[in-house]
Amino acid sequence: MSTSTPSRELVNLRDRLLETGRWPEHHTLRSEIANSWRRCLTSGVDPEQRSTTAVSVSNPDAIVARASRAVMKRRSDLLQDTPVGLLVADRNATVVSHWSGDQRLAGILRSAGSDEGNLLDESVAGTNGVGTALEEQAIVRISGAEHFTDAFQNFSCVGVPLRHPITRRILGVLNMTCRLEHANPLLLPFALETAHEIESQLYLDSSKTERLLLEQFLSAQRRSDRPIVALNDRLVITNPAAARILDDVNQGNLWELAAKAIHSRTTTVENLQVPNGDEVSIRFSAAEEGGSVIGAVMEILPAAKRPALHAAVRSRTAPEPLEGMAGSSPAWRQVEESALRLRGSTLPMLLRGGPGTGKTALASAMFAQQKADGRLVVLDGRLQAMEGASAWVQSVRDAMASPDTVVVLSHLESLKPRAAQGVSALIDAQAGGRGRLVGTVSEEGDLDASVLRLIERLSVATLRLPPLRDRLEDLPELLQKLSSRHISNGAHVRWTDETVQILSRLMWPGNIRELDNLVRLVVAKHPGGAIRAEHLPGEIRSQASRRQLTMLERLEYDAIIAADERAKGNKTEAAALLGISRATLYRKIRAFGINMGTSAF
């Protein structure tokens, strides 16, 4: 049967959509193709532009590339001299291997963008058997003008997601393509058979530890009908019941709890608060094979009837009491509780914390009502170097003169002695109707005596903000909150568990500000969808690949960062402050993976 009429109808529909942006009430597109076209329109795909976008870095040694090459070599005999092309892409839609039984078809496919290293993401190449299968996370069939771009409209293809045989996560896509006139109903079953063979090869290529952990998981699942998880520091295997309960739980948090059982080689029971506010009890036991520990097995226990405790857990996960703030870790809850208690006081207050911990943001959140009424004034101490001490102090005086005003003096450590003396004099004058003073100061080294006296006057009530590395449980919430600030088109991003775990391995010397800079960089390139590990800058992934520091090493790390900040980057002076040689300092910097380029903020 000729396909010319429906093809013309689809092309006309596409052109009307491009021209008007409005969908007709009735159309002939299948749901998965309509969904893909909507994504293409949102991404601004040009249907007339031939897509040959190549990635700057591809990984030909990735496990899906190795497995597919081995299978394609075996399958080539079956497809020799047939007008069919095979292509495998990784989970980023980058082509990692391809083969064709017909040289003419091979040339046509290459010109359409099938070469290794080319990107077939929907946002670049439009509707296609790779990008659409990844977006739908399902098998797709695309024929002729169902492709959004002109470059693919002479082809018919099938895309089959390739899943890791142990974790069942999508690793890539197998795509089988032929010219439209050679379309055959056998294309799909052959693609499914080939995909199954690639997944079997992936299992054989998996490490011995991964296979043994899968066997431990299956053994535990046979013994119990409860939610079961098996995991190590790189792998998580769950049954559907466990996946529903632990949805959006940070893998790093699970692994930290499991580590207790692994180190002691005993069975332990730990309580874990899940994102919906419930608390679950989990039995952890070490997974051993041949006397060696290969991971841990988790069994989620039935919920105990503890209404009082349940209510307490719910109360802690109530909507954020401070507008714009994010976090539910014990360290951050303590800050919020103190902030709420001090908010109604009239005492001078000092917010202490390392650079970038969010002191000014916390002050703005504490006094959100005053901010809305125009009664919150923030004066940055760093500006007095440009404005002059007299002009800056006069700004403070004017702000303090307004009754019921909260005046935030940020970056007190940057004040010159004359400015600090002027503010102290204003405090001593006790002017009538004076607004409430709040200061912020970073935990830094030597300060002038007059600045120290001002800090002391403001520290009647003191609130300390923890560094980000002491509240890593808050990373998922912080990432979502910061992402929403930098995406203006209403899109939504989701930071995957793997990505959060990588970020939790970093020490974050620049705290929330450093995290915010990273979020801004990442979402600028990926403003929608899942943020995966490969979307992170290479330097971040490299730093995170290093081992976790022990408690003693973390103390040394903190001391080195503090000394470097105090010495303003002078390594000789920093070494002298630490009482070690310059060579020893550099050795420790390399050993701990400290990037001094990001440590001073």
C-alpha positions in Angstrom: 0.0 0.0 0.0 1.3 3.5 -0.9 2.4 5.7 2.0 2.4 9.0 0.0 -1.0 10.2 1.2 -0.5 9.7 4.9 3.0 11.1 4.6 1.6 14.3 3.0 -0.9 14.6 5.7 1.7 14.3 8.4 4.0 16.8 6.8 1.1 19.2 6.5 0.2 18.7 10.1 3.8 19.4 11.1 4.0 22.5 9.1 0.7 23.8 10.6 2.0 23.1 14.1 5.2 25.0 13.3 3.2 27.9 11.9 0.5 28.2 14.5 1.8 26.3 17.5 -1.7 24.9 18.0 -2.7 21.3 18.0 -6.0 20.3 16.1 -8.7 18.5 18.0 -8.2 15.4 15.9 -5.0 14.1 14.4 -3.7 10.7 13.2 -0.5 10.6 15.2 0.0 7.8 17.7 0.4 9.0 21.3 4.2 8.4 21.5 4.8 10.2 18.2 2.5 13.1 19.3 4.4 13.3 22.6 7.7 13.4 20.7 6.5 16.1 18.3 5.5 18.3 21.3 9.0 17.9 22.8 10.5 18.8 19.4 8.4 21.9 19.2 9.3 23.0 22.7 13.0 22.4 22.0 12.8 24.5 18.8 14.0 21.6 16.5 14.3 22.8 12.9 12.8 20.0 10.7 14.8 21.1 7.6 18.2 21.1 9.3 20.2 17.9 8.8 21.4 16.8 12.3 25.1 15.7 12.4 25.9 17.1 15.9 28.8 15.3 17.5 29.7 15.2 21.2 33.1 16.5 22.3 33.8 13.4 24.3 32.5 9.9 23.6 33.4 6.7 25.5 33.9 3.8 23.0 34.9 1.6 26.0 31.6 2.0 27.8 30.0 -1.3 28.8 27.1 -0.9 26.3 29.5 -0.2 23.5 31.6 -3.3 24.3 28.6 -5.6 24.6 26.9 -4.3 21.4 30.1 -4.6 19.3 30.4 -8.3 20.3 26.8 -9.0 19.4 26.9 -7.1 16.1 29.9 -9.2 15.1 27.9 -12.3 15.6 24.7 -10.9 14.0 26.5 -9.6 10.9 26.3 -13.0 9.2 22.5 -13.0 9.5 22.2 -9.5 8.0 24.9 -9.6 5.4 23.6 -8.1 2.1 20.3 -7.0 3.7 19.0 -3.4 3.5 19.1 -3.1 7.3 21.3 -1.0 9.5 22.0 -1.6 13.2 22.9 1.2 15.6 23.5 1.4 19.3 23.6 4.6 21.4 24.3 5.1 25.0 21.9 6.6 27.5 22.9 10.1 26.4 21.7 9.3 22.8 25.3 9.3 21.6 26.0 6.7 18.9 28.7 4.2 20.2 28.5 1.6 17.4 26.8 1.0 14.1 26.7 -1.6 11.3 25.0 -2.0 7.9 24.6 -4.9 5.6 24.2 -2.7 2.5 26.9 -0.2 1.5 24.5 2.1 -0.2 22.3 2.2 2.9 25.4 2.7 5.1 26.3 5.9 3.2 22.8 7.2 3.5 22.6 6.5 7.2 26.0 8.2 7.8 24.8 11.3 6.0 21.8 11.3 8.2 23.9 11.2 11.4 24.5 7.6 12.3 28.3 7.9 12.7 29.8 7.0 16.0 30.0 10.1 18.3 26.9 11.7 16.7 24.1 12.9 19.1 20.6 11.6 18.3 18.9 13.3 21.3 15.3 14.5 20.4 16.3 18.1 21.1 18.9 17.9 18.4 17.7 15.3 15.9 13.9 15.3 16.4 11.8 12.2 16.5 14.0 9.2 16.0 14.4 5.6 17.2 17.2 6.5 19.7 16.1 9.8 21.3 12.4 9.0 21.3 13.0 5.6 22.9 15.1 7.2 25.6 12.4 9.9 26.3 9.5 7.4 26.3 11.7 4.7 28.1 9.9 2.2 25.9 10.0 0.4 22.5 9.1 2.7 19.7 8.3 2.2 16.0 8.7 5.2 13.7 7.9 5.2 10.0 8.4 7.8 7.3 6.9 11.2 8.0 6.4 10.3 11.7 10.0 11.5 12.0 9.9 15.2 12.8 12.9 16.1 10.6 13.2 15.8 6.9 16.5 13.9 7.1 14.8 10.7 8.5 11.5 10.7 6.6 12.7 8.1 4.1 13.4 5.6 6.8 11.5 3.2 9.0 13.0 2.2 12.3 12.6 0.4 15.6 14.2 1.6 18.9 14.5 -0.8 21.9 15.9 0.4 25.2 18.8 -1.6 26.5 18.6 -2.2 30.3 21.3 -3.3 32.7 20.6 -6.9 33.4 21.1 -6.4 37.2 19.8 -2.9 38.0 17.3 -2.7 35.1 18.4 0.9 34.5 18.5 2.0 30.9 22.0 2.0 29.5 21.3 2.8 25.9 19.2 2.0 22.8 19.4 -0.5 20.0 18.1 1.0 16.8 17.3 -1.0 13.6 16.7 1.0 10.4 15.8 0.4 6.8 14.6 2.5 3.9 10.8 3.1 4.0 10.2 0.9 0.9 11.9 -2.0 2.6 9.9 -1.8 5.9 9.1 -5.3 7.2 7.0 -6.5 10.2 9.9 -8.8 11.1 12.0 -5.8 12.0 10.6 -5.5 15.6 11.0 -9.2 16.6 14.5 -9.2 15.2 15.4 -6.0 17.1 13.9 -7.5 20.3 16.0 -10.7 19.9 19.2 -8.6 19.2 18.5 -6.4 22.3 18.0 -9.5 24.5 21.4 -10.8 23.2 23.1 -7.5 24.0 21.6 -7.6 27.6 22.8 -11.2 28.0 26.3 -10.0 26.9 26.0 -7.1 29.4 25.4 -9.7 32.2 28.5 -11.7 31.1 30.5 -8.5 31.1 29.3 -7.4 34.6 31.8 -7.7 37.3 31.9 -10.8 39.5 30.8 -8.7 42.5 27.7 -7.4 40.6 26.7 -10.9 39.7 27.2 -12.2 43.2 25.2 -9.3 44.7 22.4 -10.1 42.3 22.4 -13.7 43.5 22.3 -12.4 47.1 19.3 -10.2 46.2 17.4 -13.1 44.5 18.2 -15.4 47.5 16.8 -12.8 49.9 13.7 -12.3 47.8 13.0 -16.0 47.7 13.1 -16.1 51.5 10.8 -13.1 52.1 7.9 -11.3 50.5 9.0 -8.0 52.1 10.6 -5.1 50.2 14.2 -6.0 49.5 17.2 -4.1 48.4 20.8 -5.2 47.8 23.5 -2.6 47.3 27.1 -1.6 47.5 28.8 1.8 46.9 28.1 1.6 43.1 25.0 -0.6 42.6 21.4 -0.7 43.9 19.0 -3.6 43.2 15.4 -3.4 44.4 12.1 -5.2 44.0 9.1 -3.1 43.1 7.8 -2.9 46.7 11.1 -1.4 47.9 11.3 0.9 44.9 7.9 2.5 45.8 8.9 3.0 49.4 12.4 4.4 48.8 11.5 6.5 45.8 13.7 9.6 45.8 15.7 8.5 48.8 19.4 9.4 48.3 21.4 6.3 47.6 24.3 7.8 49.6 22.1 7.9 52.7 21.2 4.2 52.3 24.8 3.2 51.8 26.0 5.1 54.9 23.4 3.2 57.0 24.4 -0.1 55.3 28.1 0.5 56.0 27.5 -0.1 59.8 26.3 -3.6 59.1 29.1 -4.2 56.6 31.8 -3.1 59.0 30.5 -5.0 61.9 29.3 -8.0 59.8 26.2 -8.1 62.0 22.6 -7.6 61.4 21.4 -4.1 62.5 18.1 -2.3 62.4 18.0 1.4 61.5 15.2 3.9 61.2 15.0 6.0 58.0 12.8 9.0 57.3 11.5 8.8 53.7 10.6 11.9 51.6 6.8 11.6 52.3 7.4 12.1 56.0 7.0 8.4 57.1 9.7 6.6 59.1 10.5 3.1 58.1 12.6 0.5 59.9 15.2 -1.4 57.8 17.1 -4.5 58.7 20.6 -4.4 57.3 22.9 -7.4 57.0 26.2 -7.9 55.3 26.2 -9.7 51.9 29.1 -12.1 51.9 30.6 -14.5 49.4 33.5 -16.8 50.2 34.3 -14.9 53.4 34.4 -11.5 51.6 31.9 -8.7 52.0 30.4 -7.6 48.6 27.7 -5.3 49.9 24.6 -5.3 52.1 21.0 -6.6 51.9 18.2 -4.4 53.2 14.8 -5.7 54.3 12.1 -3.1 55.0 10.2 -4.2 58.1 6.4 -3.8 58.7 5.5 -0.4 60.1 5.1 -0.4 63.9 2.1 1.3 65.4 3.7 4.3 67.0 1.3 7.2 66.5 3.2 9.6 68.8 6.5 9.0 67.0 4.7 9.2 63.6 3.2 12.6 64.6 6.6 13.8 65.6 8.1 12.8 62.3 5.3 14.5 60.4 5.8 17.7 62.4 9.5 17.9 61.4 8.7 17.6 57.8 6.0 20.2 57.7 6.2 23.0 55.1 9.4 25.1 55.4 9.0 27.6 58.2 11.4 30.0 56.6 10.5 31.1 53.1 13.1 30.3 50.5 15.2 28.0 52.7 15.7 24.3 52.1 16.8 21.4 54.3 15.5 19.0 56.9 18.8 17.6 58.3 19.3 17.8 62.1 21.9 20.5 61.7 19.6 22.7 59.6 16.5 22.1 61.7 18.5 23.4 64.7 19.3 26.5 62.8 15.7 27.1 61.8 14.4 26.5 65.3 16.9 29.1 66.7 16.1 31.5 63.9 12.3 31.3 64.6 12.9 31.8 68.3 15.1 34.9 67.8 13.0 36.4 65.1 10.7 38.1 67.5 13.4 39.5 69.7 14.7 43.1 69.7 18.3 42.1 70.6 21.2 42.7 68.3 22.0 39.5 66.5 25.1 38.0 64.8 24.9 35.3 62.1 28.2 33.4 61.9 29.3 30.9 59.3 31.8 30.1 56.6 31.8 31.9 53.3 28.8 31.0 51.2 26.8 29.3 54.0 23.8 31.6 53.3 23.9 34.0 56.2 22.3 37.0 54.3 19.7 34.7 52.8 18.8 33.4 56.2 18.4 36.9 57.5 16.1 37.7 54.6 14.0 34.6 55.3 13.8 35.4 59.0 12.4 38.9 58.3 10.4 38.1 55.2 7.4 40.2 56.5 9.6 43.2 57.1 11.1 42.7 53.6 7.6 42.7 52.1 6.8 45.9 53.9 10.0 47.6 52.9 11.3 47.5 56.4 14.4 45.3 55.8 17.6 47.1 54.7 20.7 45.1 53.8 24.0 47.1 53.7 27.0 45.2 52.4 30.2 45.9 54.3 32.3 45.3 51.2 30.8 48.4 49.6 32.2 50.8 52.1 35.6 50.5 50.4 34.0 52.1 47.3 31.6 54.5 49.0 33.9 55.6 51.7 33.6 55.0 55.4 31.7 58.2 56.2 29.1 57.7 53.5 28.6 54.0 54.4 28.2 54.8 58.1 25.7 57.5 57.2 23.6 54.9 55.3 23.6 52.8 58.4 22.5 55.7 60.5 19.7 56.6 58.1 18.4 53.0 58.1 18.6 52.7 61.9 16.6 55.9 62.3 13.4 54.2 60.9 11.4 52.6 63.6 10.6 48.8 63.3 13.3 48.4 60.6 15.7 45.5 60.5 19.1 46.6 59.4 21.4 43.7 58.2 25.1 44.6 58.0 26.7 41.9 55.9 30.3 40.9 55.6 31.5 42.7 58.7 34.9 41.1 58.3 35.4 43.4 55.2 34.9 46.7 57.2 37.8 49.1 57.6 38.5 50.2 61.2 37.0 53.7 60.7 33.7 52.2 59.4 33.5 49.7 62.3 34.2 52.5 64.8 31.4 54.6 63.3 28.8 51.8 63.6 29.9 51.1 67.2 29.4 54.8 67.9 25.9 54.6 66.5 25.1 51.6 68.7 26.5 53.5 71.8 24.3 56.5 71.0 21.2 54.5 71.6 19.2 56.7 69.3 15.4 56.7 69.9 13.4 54.6 67.4 16.5 52.8 66.3 16.0 49.8 64.1 17.1 46.3 65.0 20.7 45.5 64.0 21.8 42.1 62.5 25.3 41.4 61.5 26.9 38.6 59.4 30.5 37.5 59.6 32.5 34.7 58.1 34.6 32.5 60.2 37.9 34.1 59.3 41.2 34.8 60.9 42.8 38.0 62.1 40.6 41.1 62.2 41.2 44.6 63.4 40.4 45.3 67.0 37.7 47.8 66.2 36.0 45.3 63.9 36.2 42.7 66.6 34.6 45.1 69.1 31.7 45.7 66.7 31.2 42.0 66.2 31.2 41.6 70.0 28.5 44.3 70.4 26.2 42.5 67.8 26.7 39.0 69.3 24.2 39.4 72.1 22.3 36.7 70.2 24.4 34.5 68.0 23.3 32.0 65.4 25.9 29.7 63.7 25.3 28.3 60.2 26.8 24.9 59.5 29.0 24.3 56.5 27.4 22.3 53.6 29.6 19.3 54.2 27.9 18.9 57.7 24.4 18.9 56.2 24.8 16.7 53.0 21.4 15.1 53.7 20.0 18.4 52.5 21.6 18.2 49.0 18.4 16.9 47.2 16.3 19.7 48.6 18.9 22.3 48.0 19.5 21.2 44.4 15.8 21.4 43.6 15.4 24.8 45.3 18.5 26.3 43.6 17.5 24.8 40.2 14.1 26.5 40.4 15.8 29.9 40.8 17.7 29.5 37.5 15.0 28.1 35.3 12.6 30.8 34.1 10.5 28.9 31.5 8.6 26.7 34.0 10.6 23.6 33.1 11.4 21.1 35.8 14.7 19.3 36.4 15.3 16.2 38.5 18.7 15.4 40.0 19.1 11.6 39.9 20.2 9.6 42.9 23.5 8.8 41.2 24.2 12.5 40.7 23.4 13.4 44.3 25.6 10.7 45.6 28.5 12.0 43.5 28.0 15.5 44.8 27.8 14.2 48.4 31.4 13.0 48.1 32.7 16.5 47.7 33.8 18.7 50.6 32.2 22.0 49.3 34.6 24.6 50.7 32.5 27.3 49.1 29.3 25.9 50.7 25.9 26.9 49.3 27.4 29.5 47.0 29.7 27.0 45.4 26.7 24.6 45.0 24.6 27.4 43.5 27.4 28.2 40.9 27.4 24.5 39.9 23.6 24.3 39.6 23.5 27.5 37.5 26.2 26.0 35.1 24.5 22.6 34.8 20.9 23.8 34.3 22.0 26.4 31.7 23.1 23.4 29.6 20.3 21.0 30.6 17.2 23.2 31.5 14.8 20.3 31.7 14.5 16.6 32.5 16.9 14.4 34.6 20.3 15.7 35.6 22.5 12.7 35.3 26.1 12.1 36.4 27.4 12.7 32.9 25.9 16.2 32.9 28.3 17.3 35.7 31.6 19.0 34.8 34.5 16.6 34.4 36.4 18.2 37.2 33.5 17.6 39.6 33.3 13.9 38.6 37.1 13.6 39.0 37.1 15.1 42.5 34.1 12.9 43.5 35.8 9.7 42.4 38.3 10.0 45.2 37.8 8.0 48.4 35.8 9.4 51.4 38.0 11.0 54.0 38.1 9.6 57.6 37.0 11.9 60.5 40.7 12.6 61.3 41.4 13.5 57.7 38.4 15.8 57.5 39.8 17.7 60.5 43.1 18.1 58.6 41.1 19.1 55.5 39.2 21.8 57.4 42.5 23.1 59.0 44.1 23.4 55.6 41.2 25.2 54.1 41.0 27.6 57.1 44.8 28.2 57.0 44.7 28.9 53.2 41.8 31.4 53.7 43.6 33.1 56.6 46.8 33.3 54.5 44.8 34.6 51.5 46.2 31.9 49.3 49.9 32.3 50.3 51.0 28.6 50.6 54.2 29.4 52.5 52.2 31.4 55.1 49.5 28.7 55.3 52.1 26.0 56.0 53.7 28.2 58.7 50.2 28.6 60.4 49.7 24.8 60.3 53.2 24.1 61.6 54.2 22.0 58.6 56.6 22.4 55.7 55.4 23.8 52.4 56.2 20.4 50.8 54.0 18.6 53.3 51.2 21.0 52.7 51.3 20.4 49.0 51.4 16.6 49.6 48.3 16.8 51.7 46.6 19.0 49.2 47.2 16.3 46.5 46.2 13.5 48.9 42.9 15.0 49.9 42.1 16.2 46.4 41.7 19.8 47.5 41.2 22.3 44.7 42.6 25.5 46.0 41.1 27.3 43.1 37.6 26.8 44.7 38.5 27.0 48.4 38.6 30.8 48.8 35.3 32.6 48.5 
